[in-house]
Structures are given as C-alpha cells and as structure tokens.
Amino acid sequence: MSTFTADLLVSVTRSPPQVAWDAIADNLWQTFAAPIDPAVADTEVVRRDRGITELENTLSGACWDLWNDFESSVPQASAGIVDFWNRIQGGKAVLILDGLSLRETPWLLGQAADRGFTLHAAGPRAAELPCETSPFAKALGFSQRSVLGNDGAGGAHKLSGAATESSHLNWQDCVDLVGTQESFVFWHHFPDERLHKLSGPGEGLHKLAQETRQHFTSDDFWEFVGRLATGRRLVITSDHGYAACGLFPDLGDKEQVNSMKKCFKSGRTATAASDDGSASDNPWVPPIDLRLTTVHGTHRYVLGRRKWKNAGGYPTLHHGGLSLLEVFVPFIELSK
C-alpha cells in the first residue's frame, strides 16, 4: 500500500527544497516508526519498503534536482551528535549502530518504552553523502571507525572527553566494554556486518528484518543499552541506512546497463575525478545517476530504486546511493 498522498505529491513537486525535504522526512518517519506486530515483522518491513516506491520514483524520475539541496536541507545525524554532546552537561553517551535504518526504529522505540526508558526526542536525520562509514566518522572528527576501539580515538575530534569503543562482539560481551567514564561513544558494527553477509541471492530484507527484530528486542541488547544509559543521557543513531536492492527492478536498456557497470560495477557510489558542473555523466533524462559535490567531495551516485544484472549478481542489500532508506537514519535520545 502506497504512502504517497496528494499533499505529499504537491510538497515534493511544487514546494521549495526545504519544504519538500521536510515533508519527505515526516512521511518516512510516520511510515517506518509506527509499531510492528512481531509475528509479521519481516513481511511488514517489506510492505513498508515497497510502500514508498511511488515517492522514490517521483523523486528520481521528476524531482531529482532536490538531491542538490539534501545536504543543506536535512539535519545531519553527525551534527545532531555534536550538538547533543555540547548541550548535555554531565553524563552522556552515543551508541552508533552501523547501518541502522528507519526500518528498525519501531523495535527501539517500543522496547525503550516497555523497559522504562524516558524518550526525550526521536526523528529522522540525514546520513553523510556518500552514505558510507568513513564520511560519518570524519564528520565527527575521527579518521575512521576503527580508531574508536579500545579507547584509541585520542582527543582530536569533536566529542571532547569521550571514552570510545568500536566492536562487533555480541551484546553481552559489549556490556563489559562500557566503563564508568562520564562520557562514552560506542560504535557497534551491527547490523551493517549482517546486511553485507545477507546480500547474496535468495536472502536480503526478509532475513535481515527477522534478525534485527531478534537483536533489538533481546534482553542482552537492552542490558547493553542500559549500561550505556547508567548515569548518562544516551543518543542512539546510525552512520547510514541501506537499500533493499533485491526489491528494485533491473535496468532494461543495454546502454544504460553498460554505463552503470562501467562506472559503479556492483556498487552504488563512485568517485568523480572532477566536477564539471553537470548533473550527470550520462545522456538520459531522467538521469540514472547523479554527480554531486558535498563536504566529502565530488562523487557519482546511483539515483533511486534501480539495479542491473551483473556477474555474480547485484547485492540484495547495499548502501552508498541516493534512495531514501539509504540516506535517512533514526536519531533517538533516551535516559533511564
């Protein structure tokens, strides 16, 4: 069932970029943050994902210029973390769940309420462009994710005084990695590590939805969250979301397929040697990819919900391109 209303169509096609992106963000939050019956979790997640297809196709097929204003129009998760860090006096913590998308928001909101946490704020934020791990780390002043491990981030970053950790360990083991320091930043590799392992043919969103539900409703996960929130105000957010490319149609035009293979191979973003001011390096209208210059440089991005047949198969789960569930992430502020 589509969530693309007449009012949203007007906002996206006729409004200034700021208004259009606000309307898109509100629609995504209303769609994906709503509670889910655990008994039908995977099918409901897929249904919601398919439900924004018309919005995605309008954005990529008629309103692609809006992407030029995404970075300046949508508040970024990285900026939200820095603001939170500077605003909160006393104990504070940030939990970055690598690859967490808006799809997983219901588990976090519902379980937080059920387990006695106080919700102070929740909403959608923008990932960095490209929506990859390293740009997000750099936006926070870290050279890369791995430097956070074993409190190794040093002091030359934007989260002054933070003890840091980065890990892929199970939640119970992560509890013991959280010390008594007043300020803590923990970057966990789930669900990103799983989405890449489940990106082969025959797997994808259904299976990942089952796994994320199991993780984010588990006692071990919430014991870990509780440890981070002990004596601290806590933000839970993400560096980027992901695209369920297994739900996307294949490009049918042979020239388009060859162009995308040449530029992106089986990816969703590529470096651009120079910025010649053009929106795209291909001749098609509407375009199938865009060239954008952001604070992280000039790149080319796969535009919207499209993939192509490739040797070995195109990943069924991926990130780096310009689709809405890749570039929007949840931003949740809690206390215990």
PAMI-911374 format. One line per 4 residues: number of its first residue (from 1); their letters; for each residue x, y negated, z negated of C-alpha. Coordinates in Angstrom, 1 decimal, decimal comma, m for minus. Example, Ala and Ser with C-alpha at 12.3 -4.5 7.8 and 13.67 -1.06 7.14 Angstrom:
BEGIN
1> AS> 12,3/4,5/m7,8  13,7/1,1/m7,1
//
This chain:
BEGIN
1> MSTF> 0,0/0,0/0,0  1,5/m3,3/1,1  2,0/m6,1/m1,4  2,3/m8,7/1,3
5> TADL> m0,6/m11,1/0,7  m1,8/m14,0/2,8  m0,5/m16,5/0,3  2,9/m14,9/0,3
9> LVSV> 3,0/m15,0/4,1  2,3/m18,7/4,1  5,0/m19,3/1,5  7,6/m17,3/3,4
13> TRSP> 6,9/m18,7/6,8  5,9/m22,3/6,1  7,5/m23,4/2,9  10,9/m24,9/2,2
17> PQVA> 13,6/m22,3/1,4  13,5/m22,8/m2,4  9,7/m22,3/m2,5  9,9/m19,3/m0,2
21> WDAI> 12,6/m17,5/m2,2  10,7/m18,3/m5,5  7,6/m16,7/m4,0  9,6/m13,6/m2,8
25> ADNL> 11,2/m13,2/m6,2  7,9/m13,5/m8,0  6,3/m10,9/m5,7  9,2/m8,4/m6,2
29> WQTF> 9,0/m8,8/m10,0  5,3/m8,2/m10,1  5,6/m5,2/m7,8  8,6/m3,4/m9,4
33> AAPI> 8,4/m4,4/m13,1  4,9/m3,0/m13,6  4,7/0,1/m15,8  5,0/3,5/m14,2
37> DPAV> 3,4/6,8/m15,2  6,4/9,1/m15,9  4,5/12,0/m14,4  4,6/10,5/m11,0
41> ADTE> 7,7/8,4/m11,3  9,6/9,4/m8,1  6,5/9,1/m5,8  5,5/5,8/m7,3
45> VVRR> 9,0/4,3/m6,9  9,0/5,4/m3,2  5,4/4,0/m2,8  6,5/0,6/m4,2
49> DRGI> 9,6/0,6/m2,0  7,5/1,2/1,1  5,0/m1,4/m0,1  7,4/m4,3/0,6
53> TELE> 8,1/m3,2/4,2  5,9/m5,9/5,7  7,6/m8,6/3,6  11,1/m7,3/4,6
57> NTLS> 10,1/m7,1/8,3  8,8/m10,7/8,3  11,9/m11,9/6,6  14,3/m10,1/9,0
61> GACW> 12,1/m10,5/12,1  10,8/m14,1/11,9  12,4/m15,9/8,9  16,0/m14,7/8,9
65> DLWN> 17,2/m18,3/8,6  16,1/m18,1/4,9  19,2/m16,0/4,2  21,3/m19,1/4,8
69> DFES> 19,7/m20,5/1,6  19,6/m17,4/m0,5  22,8/m18,2/m2,5  21,7/m21,7/m3,3
73> SVPQ> 18,0/m20,9/m3,9  18,0/m17,8/m6,2  19,7/m18,0/m9,6  22,5/m15,5/m9,8
77> ASAG> 22,9/m12,8/m12,4  26,6/m13,8/m12,8  25,7/m17,4/m13,5  23,0/m16,2/m15,9
81> IVDF> 25,6/m14,2/m17,9  27,9/m17,2/m18,2  25,0/m19,4/m19,3  23,9/m16,8/m21,9
85> WNRI> 27,5/m16,5/m23,1  27,9/m20,2/m23,6  24,4/m20,7/m25,0  24,3/m18,0/m27,7
89> QGGK> 26,3/m18,7/m30,8  27,3/m15,7/m32,9  27,0/m12,1/m31,8  26,3/m11,4/m28,2
93> AVLI> 26,8/m8,6/m25,7  26,3/m7,9/m22,0  25,6/m4,5/m20,5  26,2/m4,3/m16,8
97> LDGL> 24,6/m1,2/m15,3  26,4/m0,8/m11,9  23,9/m0,5/m9,1  20,8/m1,0/m11,2
101> SLRE> 17,9/m2,3/m9,0  14,5/m3,7/m9,7  13,0/m0,2/m9,3  14,4/0,8/m12,7
105> TPWL> 13,0/m2,2/m14,6  9,8/m0,5/m15,9  11,9/2,0/m17,9  14,0/m0,7/m19,6
109> LGQA> 11,0/m3,0/m20,4  8,8/m0,2/m21,6  11,3/1,7/m23,7  12,6/m1,6/m25,2
113> ADRG> 9,1/m2,4/m26,4  8,4/1,1/m27,7  11,7/1,3/m29,6  11,3/m2,0/m31,5
117> FTLH> 13,4/m4,4/m29,5  12,4/m8,0/m29,0  12,2/m9,2/m25,4  13,4/m12,8/m25,1
121> AAGP> 13,4/m13,1/m21,3  13,1/m10,9/m18,2  13,1/m11,6/m14,5  14,8/m11,2/m11,1
125> RAAE> 18,3/m12,6/m10,4  20,5/m12,6/m7,3  23,5/m10,4/m6,7  26,6/m11,9/m5,2
129> LPCE> 26,9/m11,8/m1,4  28,3/m9,4/m0,4  26,3/m7,3/m2,9  29,2/m5,2/m4,0
133> TSPF> 31,0/m4,7/m7,3  34,2/m6,7/m6,8  32,5/m10,0/m5,8  30,4/m9,8/m9,0
137> AKAL> 33,5/m9,1/m11,1  35,2/m12,1/m9,6  32,2/m14,3/m10,2  32,7/m13,6/m13,9
141> GFSQ> 36,4/m14,2/m13,7  37,6/m10,6/m13,7  39,8/m9,4/m10,9  37,9/m6,1/m10,6
145> RSVL> 35,6/m3,8/m12,7  38,4/m1,5/m13,9  40,2/m4,2/m15,8  37,4/m4,2/m18,4
149> GNDG> 38,4/m0,7/m19,5  39,9/m0,3/m23,0  39,6/m4,0/m23,7  42,1/m4,8/m21,0
153> AGGA> 40,4/m7,8/m19,4  42,6/m10,4/m21,2  41,4/m13,9/m21,7  41,5/m15,5/m18,2
157> HKLS> 37,8/m15,0/m17,5  34,5/m16,8/m18,1  33,3/m14,8/m21,1  35,6/m16,2/m23,8
161> GAAT> 36,4/m14,0/m26,7  34,8/m10,9/m25,2  35,9/m7,4/m26,1  35,5/m5,3/m22,9
165> ESSH> 34,9/m1,8/m21,8  34,2/0,0/m18,5  33,2/3,6/m18,4  31,4/6,4/m16,6
169> LNWQ> 31,1/8,6/m19,7  27,8/9,9/m21,0  25,8/7,6/m23,2  26,5/9,4/m26,5
173> DCVD> 30,3/9,1/m25,9  29,8/5,4/m25,0  28,3/4,7/m28,4  31,7/5,3/m29,9
177> LVGT> 33,4/2,9/m27,5  31,4/0,0/m28,8  33,3/m1,6/m31,7  32,3/m4,1/m34,3
181> QESF> 33,6/m7,2/m32,4  31,2/m10,1/m32,4  31,2/m10,4/m28,6  31,2/m7,4/m26,2
185> VFWH> 30,9/m6,8/m22,5  30,3/m3,2/m21,3  30,2/m2,3/m17,6  28,9/1,2/m17,1
189> HFPD> 29,1/3,0/m13,7  25,6/4,4/m13,7  23,5/4,5/m11,6  25,9/3,5/m8,8
193> ERLH> 28,1/6,6/m9,1  25,0/8,8/m8,7  23,4/6,9/m5,9  26,5/7,4/m3,8
197> KLSG> 26,6/11,1/m4,7  22,9/11,4/m3,8  23,2/9,6/m0,5  23,5/12,6/1,7
201> PGEG> 20,8/14,1/4,0  17,9/15,6/2,1  18,5/13,7/m1,1  18,1/10,0/m1,7
205> LHKL> 15,5/7,9/m3,6  13,2/10,7/m4,8  16,0/12,4/m6,7  17,7/9,2/m7,9
209> AQET> 14,3/8,0/m9,3  14,0/11,2/m11,3  17,5/10,8/m12,7  17,2/7,2/m13,6
213> RQHF> 13,9/7,8/m15,4  15,5/10,6/m17,4  18,5/8,5/m18,3  16,7/5,2/m19,2
217> TSDD> 14,1/6,9/m21,3  16,6/9,1/m23,2  17,4/8,8/m26,9  21,1/8,8/m26,1
221> FWEF> 20,9/5,8/m23,8  18,8/3,8/m26,3  21,2/4,7/m29,1  23,9/3,2/m27,0
225> VGRL> 21,8/0,1/m26,3  21,1/m0,2/m30,0  24,8/m0,1/m30,9  25,4/m3,0/m28,4
229> ATGR> 22,5/m4,9/m29,9  23,5/m4,4/m33,5  24,3/m7,9/m34,7  24,2/m9,2/m31,2
233> RLVI> 21,8/m10,7/m28,7  22,0/m8,5/m25,6  21,6/m9,0/m21,8  21,1/m6,0/m19,6
237> TSDH> 21,7/m6,7/m15,9  23,5/m5,4/m12,7  26,1/m6,3/m10,2  23,9/m5,3/m7,2
241> GYAA> 20,9/m3,2/m6,3  20,7/m0,7/m3,4  18,8/0,1/m0,3  16,9/3,3/0,2
245> CGLF> 18,1/3,7/3,8  16,5/7,1/4,1  13,2/5,3/4,3  14,4/2,9/7,1
249> PDLG> 13,7/3,5/10,8  16,6/4,3/13,2  17,5/1,7/15,8  16,4/3,0/19,2
253> DKEQ> 18,2/0,7/21,6  21,5/2,3/22,6  23,3/m1,0/23,0  22,2/m2,1/19,5
257> VNSM> 23,3/1,2/18,0  26,7/1,0/19,7  27,1/m2,6/18,4  26,3/m1,7/14,8
261> KKCF> 28,6/1,4/14,9  31,4/m0,7/16,2  31,0/m3,4/13,5  29,7/m1,5/10,5
265> KSGR> 30,4/2,2/11,1  28,2/3,7/8,4  28,2/0,6/6,2  26,1/m2,5/5,6
269> TATA> 28,6/m5,3/5,4  31,8/m6,1/7,3  34,5/m8,8/7,1  34,4/m11,5/9,7
273> ASDD> 37,7/m12,8/11,0  36,4/m16,3/11,4  33,3/m18,4/11,1  32,3/m19,8/14,5
277> GSAS> 29,1/m21,3/13,2  26,9/m18,7/14,9  24,2/m16,8/13,0  25,1/m13,5/14,5
281> DNPW> 27,7/m11,9/16,8  25,1/m10,1/18,9  22,7/m11,5/21,5  19,4/m10,1/20,2
285> VPPI> 16,5/m12,1/18,9  15,5/m11,4/16,3  19,1/m10,5/15,2  20,0/m7,2/13,8
289> DLRL> 22,9/m8,6/11,7  23,8/m12,0/10,3  27,1/m13,8/9,8  27,0/m15,7/6,5
293> TTVH> 29,6/m17,7/4,6  29,3/m17,6/0,8  31,5/m18,4/m2,1  33,1/m15,0/m1,4
297> GTHR> 34,0/m15,7/2,2  32,6/m15,0/5,6  31,0/m11,6/6,3  28,6/m9,9/8,6
301> YVLG> 25,6/m8,2/7,1  23,1/m5,6/8,3  19,8/m7,5/8,4  16,8/m5,9/6,9
305> RRKW> 15,5/m2,3/6,9  17,4/m0,7/9,7  19,9/2,1/10,1  21,3/4,1/13,1
309> KNAG> 22,3/7,6/13,9  25,9/8,2/13,2  28,3/11,2/12,9  27,8/12,7/9,5
313> GYPT> 24,5/10,8/9,0  23,8/7,3/7,7  23,7/7,2/3,9  20,2/7,5/2,5
317> LHHG> 21,2/5,2/m0,4  23,6/2,3/0,2  24,3/m1,3/m0,6  26,0/m4,4/0,9
321> GLSL> 23,4/m5,5/3,4  20,6/m8,0/3,5  17,5/m6,2/2,2  15,6/m7,4/m0,8
325> LEVF> 16,3/m4,5/m3,2  20,0/m4,7/m2,5  20,2/m8,4/m3,4  17,8/m8,8/m6,3
329> VPFI> 18,6/m7,3/m9,7  16,9/m7,4/m13,1  18,1/m9,7/m15,9  16,8/m8,8/m19,4
333> ELSK> 17,6/m10,5/m22,7  16,9/m8,5/m25,8  17,6/m8,3/m29,5  17,0/m5,7/m32,2
//
